[in-house]
Amino acid sequence: MSTPSGGPPGGPWPGDPADEPYAGPPPTGPYGAPARVPGTLGAGVPPWAGAGPGAPAGPVPWPLGPVPLPPGHAWPAPPPPGPHGSAPLPPGVVLAPPPGTPPHDVPVPYLLVMRARDWAWWRPLLGLLLFTVAYAVAAFVVVLAVLLTGVEPDLQLLDLVDPGVLLLTNLSLIVAIPIVWLLWVVAHGMRPGWSSSVLARLRWRLFAPLTLLALATLGVGIAVSVGLGFAFGETGATGPVDDLAWLLLVVVLTTPLQSAAEEYVFRGYLSQAIAGWLGNPRTGAVTAAVVTAALFSLAHAPGDVVTFLDRFVFGLAASAVVWLTGGLEAAIVLHAVNNVVVFALAGTLGEGVATDEVEPGVGLVSLLLTVLAMAAYVTAVGRSRRRLRYEVLTGARDLRVPAPDPRTRGW
């Protein structure tokens, strides 16, 4: 097909409005690039190229380099750099880390999990005050609810082999678990799982192997202690207690949770509060272990020094395995195996088997057995670290680096 006369190939036809000369202001396109001007030969031809003889018929590449600005025009000056070399944020704007970012800039052990980026000394104090109030209310509600069901346990709560008494005692302690979780959210602004381990959750894979270790050490120690009590005539087998089936059901269903509740209170919150206040990993761990072991023993109302020391050693062992494993799992297993075995033996053999006090006359021997059993369990947990691969430090992401740092890429 031939081109009509007066119309260059690819150009405007004669009489086309686009053929009229452009008399407007110097045009600019997006980002300062020259825009297409009517009357040019193609979409890609700059306006100064014209359409005279010898002009290319097709698009012409844009010239490289900066585009000159009209006289008197200037770009705004860049904002002054911020404290880390980056531009400051507008007033009232605060950068938040992406969801799921760990609350620590550097990895920390379990006992220092509370010392997150927004750590303040008053947060654990607020948590302890809230726990005191909330637990008093929750325990009262539990006792009232049990009484309204028609159960009439001994209100002195001394006969712990009575199913009703044991159920009421365990339920009044179990309510401490959700309260401790609530403290982590309200007082610390952290996920409740940080009270469980350095992974912010319970590591369920550890419970089965740790239970076997506890039965092979602590379970044997309890059996030997009870046997010595029979051998020295301090205790005697009177046969199963009344309602043995109900007692065992209560023990199996509620005693592990009761044990976990005590560990969440003493090792999962109070120990972290003490270590958090001190700040030093070793000093905090030792101080927290001694203080919580003493409070743990006093909370069980020991009747004599030997019984106090027995509970104190138990508390030290629980703190030791928490430090070794980076979480509460080993301490919960230790506590649960101890209580389940003791109550099961007491219900099966009779009330003569001690459930709360060390046997009189055999106290020192029983205390020695407790020390040996606890030491054996702690040693077994320590030797299993390579096989069970305990996580002992939290994940972390350092948010203290300047924005241009490569570690912040992708935020």
For each residue, the residues with C-beta under 8 A, 3 or more apart:
1:
2:
3: 7 8 9
4: 7 13
5:
6: 13 14
7: 3 4 11 12 13 14
8: 3 11 41 51 57
9: 3 57
10: 41 42 57 58
11: 7 8 41 51 57
12: 7 16 18 19 39
13: 4 6 7 16 19
14: 6 7 19
15: 19
16: 12 13 19
17: 20 38
18: 12 38 39
19: 12 13 14 15 16 39
20: 17 38 39
21: 39
22: 37 38 39 47
23:
24: 27
25: 70
26: 70
27: 24 34 35 37 47
28: 32 33 34 35 67
29: 32 33 34 35 36
30: 33
31:
32: 28 29 67 69
33: 28 29 30 62 67
34: 27 28 29 37 46 47 62 67
35: 27 28 29
36: 29 40 43 45 47
37: 22 27 34 40 47
38: 17 18 20 22
39: 12 18 19 20 21 22 47 51
40: 36 37 45 46 47 49 50 51
41: 8 10 11 45 49 51 55 56 57 60
42: 10 45 56 57 58 59 60
43: 36 59
44: 58 59 60 61 62
45: 36 40 41 42 49 55 56 59 60
46: 34 40 49 60 62 63
47: 22 27 34 36 37 39 40
48:
49: 40 41 45 46 55 56 60
50: 40 55
51: 8 11 39 40 41 55
52: 55
53:
54:
55: 41 45 49 50 51 52
56: 41 42 45 49 60
57: 8 9 10 11 41 42
58: 10 42 44
59: 42 43 44 45
60: 41 42 44 45 46 49 56
61: 44
62: 33 34 44 46
63: 46
64:
65:
66:
67: 28 32 33 34
68:
69: 32 73 74
70: 25 26 73
71:
72:
73: 69 70
74: 69
75:
76:
77:
78: 87
79: 87 88
80: 88
81: 85 86 87 88
82: 85 86 87 88 89 403
83:
84: 401 402 403 404
85: 81 82 402 403 404
86: 81 82 402 403 404
87: 78 79 81 82
88: 79 80 81 82
89: 82 93 94 95
90: 93
91:
92:
93: 89 90
94: 89
95: 89
96:
97: 101 397 399 411
98: 101 411
99:
100:
101: 97 98 397 399
102: 394 395 396 397
103: 116 117 118 190 194
104: 107 108 113 115 116 117 394 395 396 397
105: 117 396 397 398 399 400
106: 396 398
107: 104 393 394 395 396
108: 104 112 113 115 198 393 394 396
109: 112 113 198 281 285 323 326 392 393 394
110: 113 197 198 272 322 323 326 327 392 394
111: 271 272 275 276 281 284 285 288 322 323
112: 108 109 115 272 275 276 279 281 284
113: 104 108 109 110 116 190 194 198 272 394
114: 119 123 124 188 190 194 272 273 275 276
115: 104 108 112 119 276 279
116: 103 104 113 119 188 190
117: 103 104 105 399
118: 103 189
119: 114 115 116 123 276
120: 123
121: 124 125 277
122: 125 126
123: 114 119 120 126 127 187 188
124: 114 121 127 128 187 272 273 276 277
125: 121 122 128 129 273
126: 122 123 129 130 187
127: 123 124 130 131 183 184 186 187 188 269 273
128: 124 125 131 132 269 270 273
129: 125 126 132 133
130: 126 127 133 134 182 183 186 187
131: 127 128 134 135 176 179 180 183 265 269
132: 128 129 135 136
133: 129 130 136 137
134: 130 131 137 138 179 182
135: 131 132 138 139 175 176 179
136: 132 133 139 140
137: 133 134 140 141
138: 134 135 141 142 175 176 179
139: 135 136 142 143 172 175
140: 136 137 143 144
141: 137 138 144 145
142: 138 139 145 146 168 171 172 175
143: 139 140 146 147 168 172
144: 140 141 147 148
145: 141 142 148 149
146: 142 143 149 151 153 164 167 168 171
147: 143 144 151 152
148: 144 145
149: 145 146
150:
151: 146 147 164 167 168
152: 147 164
153: 146 157 162 164 165 167 168
154: 157 158 159 162 164 165
155:
156:
157: 153 154 160 165 168 169
158: 154 165
159: 154 162 165 351
160: 157 165 166 169 343 346 355 356
161: 166 241 247 343 346 347 351 355
162: 153 154 159 165 166 243 247
163: 166 167 243 246 247 249 250
164: 146 151 152 153 154 167 168
165: 153 154 157 158 159 160 162 168 169
166: 160 161 162 163 169 170 247 250 251 254 255 343
167: 146 151 153 163 164 170 171 250 254
168: 142 143 146 151 153 157 164 165 171 172
169: 157 160 165 166 172 173 258
170: 166 167 173 174 250 254 255 257 258
171: 142 146 167 168 174 175 254
172: 139 142 143 168 169 175
173: 169 170 176 258 261 262
174: 170 171 177 254 257 258 261
175: 135 138 139 142 171 172 178 179 261
176: 131 135 138 173 179 180 261 262 264 265
177: 174 180 181 257 260 261 264
178: 175 181 182
179: 131 134 135 138 175 176 182 183
180: 131 176 177 183 184 192 195 264 265 268 269
181: 177 178 184 185 192 195
182: 130 134 178 179 185 186 192
183: 127 130 131 179 180 186 187 188 269
184: 127 180 181 187 188 190 191 192 194 195
185: 181 182 188 189 190 191 192
186: 127 130 182 183
187: 123 124 126 127 130 183 184
188: 114 116 123 127 183 184 185 194
189: 118 185
190: 103 113 114 116 184 185 194
191: 184 185 194 200
192: 180 181 182 184 185 195 196
193: 196 197 199 200 201 202
194: 103 113 114 184 188 190 191 200
195: 180 181 184 192 264 268 269 272 328
196: 192 193 199 200 201 202 268 327 328 329
197: 110 193 200 201 202 203 325 326 327 328 329 391
198: 108 109 110 113 326 327 391 392 393 394 395
199: 193 196 203 327 391 394 395
200: 191 193 194 196 197 394
201: 193 196 197
202: 193 196 197 327 328 329
203: 197 199 206 327 329 391
204: 207
205: 208
206: 203 209 210 325 327 329 330 333 388 390
207: 204 210 211 329 332 333
208: 205 211 212
209: 206 212 213 384 388
210: 206 207 213 214 329 330 333 381 388
211: 207 208 214 215 333 337
212: 208 209 215 216
213: 209 210 216 217 333 377 380 381 384
214: 210 211 217 218 219 333 334 337 338 377
215: 211 212 218 219 220 337 341
216: 212 213 219 220 380
217: 213 214 220 221 373 376 377 380
218: 214 215 221 222 334 337 338 341 373 374 376 377
219: 214 215 216 222 223 337 341
220: 215 216 217 223 224 373
221: 217 218 224 225 369 370 372 373 376
222: 218 219 225 226 338 341 342 345 373
223: 219 220 226 227 341 345
224: 220 221 227 228 369
225: 221 222 228 229 359 362 365 366 369 370
226: 222 223 229 230 235 345 349 353
227: 223 224 230 231
228: 224 225 231 232 359 362 365 366 369
229: 225 226 232 234 235 353 354 359 362 366
230: 226 227 233 234 235 236 237
231: 227 228
232: 228 229 361 362
233: 230 236
234: 229 230 359 360 361 362
235: 226 229 230 352 353 354 359
236: 230 233 350 352
237: 230 349 350 352
238: 349 350 351 352
239: 349 350
240: 244 347 348 349 350
241: 161 244 247 346 347 350 351
242:
243: 162 163 246 247
244: 240 241 247 248 347 348
245: 248 249
246: 163 243 249 250
247: 161 162 163 166 241 243 244 250 251 343 347
248: 244 245 251 252 344 347
249: 163 245 246 252 253
250: 163 166 167 170 246 247 253 254 255
251: 166 247 248 254 255 339 340 343 344 347
252: 248 249 255 256 340
253: 249 250 257
254: 166 167 170 171 174 250 251 257 258
255: 166 170 250 251 252 258 259 336 339 340 343
256: 252 259 260 332 336 340
257: 170 174 177 253 254 260 261
258: 169 170 173 174 254 255 261 262 339
259: 255 256 262 263 332 335 336 338 339
260: 177 256 257 263 264 328 332 335 336
261: 173 174 175 176 177 257 258 264 265
262: 173 176 258 259 265 266 296 335
263: 259 260 266 267 268 318 328 331 332 335
264: 176 177 180 195 260 261 267 268 269 328
265: 131 176 180 261 262 268 269 270
266: 262 263 269 270 271 292 295 296 315 318
267: 263 264 270 271 292 318 319 322 328 331
268: 180 195 196 263 264 265 271 272 328
269: 127 128 131 180 183 195 264 265 266 272 273
270: 128 265 266 267 273 274 288 291 292 295
271: 111 266 267 268 274 275 288 289 292 319 322
272: 110 111 112 113 114 124 195 268 269 275 276 288
273: 114 124 125 127 128 269 270 276 277
274: 270 271 277 278 284 287 288 291 292
275: 111 112 114 271 272 278 279 281 284 285 287 288
276: 111 112 114 115 119 124 272 273 279 284
277: 121 124 273 274 284
278: 274 275 283 284 287
279: 112 115 275 276 284
280: 283 284
281: 109 111 112 275 284 285
282: 285 286
283: 278 280 286 287
284: 111 112 274 275 276 277 278 279 280 281 287 288
285: 109 111 275 281 282 288 289 319 323
286: 282 283 289 290
287: 274 275 278 283 284 290 291
288: 111 270 271 272 274 275 284 285 291 292 319
289: 271 285 286 292 293 315 316 319 320 323
290: 286 287 293 294 316
291: 270 274 287 288 294 295
292: 266 267 270 271 274 288 289 295 296 315 319
293: 289 290 296 297 311 312 313 314 315 316 318 319
294: 290 291 297 298 312 315
295: 266 270 291 292 298 299
296: 262 266 292 293 299 300 311 312 314 315 318
297: 293 294 300 302 308 309 310 311 312 314 315
298: 294 295 301 302 308
299: 295 296
300: 296 297 311 356
301: 298
302: 297 298 305 307 308 310 311 357
303: 307 357
304: 307 308 357 358 363
305: 302 308 309
306: 309 310 358 363 364 366 367
307: 302 303 304 310 311 357 358 363
308: 297 298 302 304 305 311 312
309: 297 305 306 312 313 367
310: 297 302 306 307 313 314 358 366 367 370
311: 293 296 297 300 302 307 308 314 315
312: 293 294 296 297 308 309 315 316
313: 293 309 310 316 317 367 370 371 374
314: 293 296 297 310 311 317 318 334 338 370 374
315: 266 289 292 293 294 296 297 311 312 318 319
316: 289 290 293 312 313 319 320 374
317: 313 314 320 321 334 374 375 377 378
318: 263 266 267 293 296 314 315 321 322 331 334 335
319: 267 271 285 288 289 292 293 315 316 322 323 331
320: 289 316 317 323 324 378
321: 317 318 324 325 330 331 334 377 378 381
322: 110 111 267 271 318 319 325 326 327 328 330 331
323: 109 110 111 285 289 319 320
324: 320 321 330 378 381 382 385 390 392
325: 197 206 321 322 329 330 381 385 390 392
326: 109 110 197 198 322 390 391 392 393
327: 110 196 197 198 199 202 203 206 322 330 390 391
328: 195 196 197 202 260 263 264 267 268 322 331 332
329: 196 197 202 203 206 207 210 325 332 333
330: 206 210 321 322 324 325 327 333 334 381
331: 263 267 318 319 321 322 328 334 335
332: 207 256 259 260 263 328 329 335 336
333: 206 207 210 211 213 214 329 330 336 337
334: 214 218 314 317 318 321 330 331 337 338 377
335: 259 260 262 263 318 331 332 338 339
336: 255 256 259 260 332 333 339 340
337: 211 214 215 218 219 333 334 340 341
338: 214 218 222 259 314 334 335 341 342
339: 251 255 258 259 335 336 342 343
340: 251 252 255 256 336 337 343 344
341: 215 218 219 222 223 337 338 344 345
342: 222 338 339 345 346 353 354 355
343: 160 161 166 247 251 255 339 340 346 347 355
344: 248 251 340 341 347 348
345: 222 223 226 341 342 348 349 353
346: 160 161 241 342 343 349 350 351 353 354 355
347: 161 240 241 244 247 248 251 343 344
348: 240 244 344 345
349: 226 237 238 239 240 345 346 352 353
350: 236 237 238 239 240 241 346 353
351: 159 161 238 241 346
352: 235 236 237 238 349
353: 226 229 235 342 345 346 349 350
354: 229 235 342 346 357 358 359
355: 160 161 342 343 346
356: 160 300
357: 302 303 304 307 354 360
358: 304 306 307 310 354 362 363 366 367
359: 225 228 229 234 235 354 362 363 366
360: 234 357 363
361: 232 234
362: 225 228 229 232 234 358 359 365 366
363: 304 306 307 358 359 360 366 367
364: 306 367 368
365: 225 228 362 368 369
366: 225 228 229 306 310 358 359 362 363 369 370
367: 306 309 310 313 358 363 364 370 371
368: 364 365 371 372
369: 221 224 225 228 365 366 372 373
370: 221 225 310 313 314 366 367 373 374
371: 313 367 368 374 375
372: 221 368 369 375 376
373: 217 218 220 221 222 369 370 376 377
374: 218 313 314 316 317 370 371 377 378
375: 317 371 372 378 379
376: 217 218 221 372 373 379 380
377: 213 214 217 218 317 321 334 373 374 380 381
378: 317 320 321 324 374 375 381 382
379: 375 376 382 383
380: 213 216 217 376 377 383 384
381: 210 213 321 324 325 330 377 378 384 385
382: 324 378 379 385
383: 379 380
384: 209 213 380 381 387 388
385: 324 325 381 382 388 389 390
386: 389
387: 384
388: 206 209 210 384 385
389: 385 386
390: 206 324 325 326 327 385
391: 197 198 199 203 326 327
392: 109 110 198 324 325 326
393: 107 108 109 198 326
394: 102 104 107 108 109 110 113 198 199 200
395: 102 104 107 198 199
396: 102 104 105 106 107 108
397: 97 101 102 104 105
398: 105 106 401 407
399: 97 101 105 117
400: 105
401: 84 398 405 407 408
402: 84 85 86 405 408
403: 82 84 85 86 408
404: 84 85 86 408
405: 401 402 408
406: 409
407: 398 401
408: 401 402 403 404 405 411
409: 406
410:
411: 97 98 408
